[in-house]
Amino acid sequence: MKEMRPVVTSFLANGGAYLILKRSDKVSSYRGKWAAVSGSIEEGESVLDAAYREIREETGLGPDHLDYRVQAPEIRIPYGNITWCVHPVLYDCDTREVRLDWEHTAYRWVTRSGISSYDTVPALVEALDMVLELSD
């Protein structure tokens, strides 16, 4: 039986662009792929609490830079003996200045159409489309 792992994927929006991060060789999955701000949801932690924690860890940005817009339904993505239960969330962000931690080697602010030219983690575009559709 596959292990179910709940994760949050937070999209930060600024001026019609979305933050994507290149995953480092030090992470356990999808090394070298581009992703949004993502991480595990700990036992007893809400999706939004996990989102704020991961955003702070991976970008250095606190809630004072973010304006919550919407959360989309969970997407399930199989990966080996794991099924990622991805919870997409969208925030407006008042800055494009981020401070990366060890989990990433680079970042870009890209348009929705521009994301397709990057080698992304599975279902990244679908997750973004889901939150964008709900935020209209």
N, C-alpha and C positions, 0 to 999 in steps of 0.2 A: 504494500500500500504506500502511496506517495505521501510524503510529509507536506503539510500545508503550512506555508510561511506567510503571515501577513506583513505587507510592506506598504509604505506610503511613497507616492511619487508627486512631488510638488513642482508645479510650473510657476516660474516667476515671470511676469509680464512687465515690460517697460517700453512705452512708445511704439507699440506694434511689433516688438521683438520679444523672444522668449529665451531664457537662459538655458543653455545646455553645457554639460560638463563632460570632459573626457576622463573615463575611469582609468586609474593607475594600475600598474602591475602588482600592487600590494593588496588589492581587493580580491575577494574570493570568487567572484563571478563577473562575467562579461568584461574582462580586462580589455582596455583599449577601445571600448565602445563609448559612444556618446549617450548621455542620459540626462534626465532632469535631476533635481535634488531628491535622492531616494535613500530609504533605509528601513530597517525593521521596526515594526510596532511591537513594543515590549508588552509582556503580560500585564493586563490591567491599565494600559495606556490608551488614551483615545487617539483616533486618527489625527486630529488636529494638534494634540500635544506632541505626538511623534513628528509631525510635519515641522512644527516650530523648532523642536530639538535638532532635527536633521539640518534644517536651513541654517541654524546658528552654527552647528559644527562644520558644515561643508562650505559655507559662504561667509561666515562671520556676521551675518545680518540678523538683527533681532526683530521682534514684532513691531517695533516703532517704525520700521521701514516697509512694512507689509500691510496690505489691505485685503482681507479674505474676500474672495468672490464666490467660489462654488466648489463643491465636492461631487464627483461623479460616482456612479455605481462601480463596484469592484470588478476587475478584469482578472481572469485566471490564466496564468501562463505556465505551461509545463517546462521543467528544466531538469533533466536527469531524473533522479528519484524525488525531486521537490516540485511542488506546484506553488508558484508565487501568487499570492492573493493581493493584487495591486489595487491600492486605493488612490485614484488621481485627485489632486487638489489644485486649484488655481488661485494665485494671489497677484495683485498689482504690487509692484515694487517701485519705490521712489528713487532708486539709484541703480547705476550699472557697475558700481565699484564693489567687487567682491574679493574676499581673501580666502583662497583655497586651502584645504587641509590635505593630508596625505592621501586621501581617497581619489584625488583628481590631479591631472597634470596640466590641464588647460580649460579655458571656458570661452564661450562665444555667445553673443546675443544675435539670434537669427530670426528671420520671419518664418511664419508657418510653412510657406512653400520652400524656404531654404533648408529646412530640416532634412528633406529628402536627399540632399546631397551628402549627408553625413552617415557614417556607419553606426547606427544606433542600436540600443538594446531592443529586444522584441516588443512590439506593440506601443512604442513611444508615440508615434504619430496618431495612432488610434486613441490613446489615452488623452492626448492633447485635444484632438477633435471632440472627444466626449465632453471635456470641461468647457471648451469654447462654445459648443452647441448649447449647453445648459446656462451659460453666462449671458447669452443674448437677451 
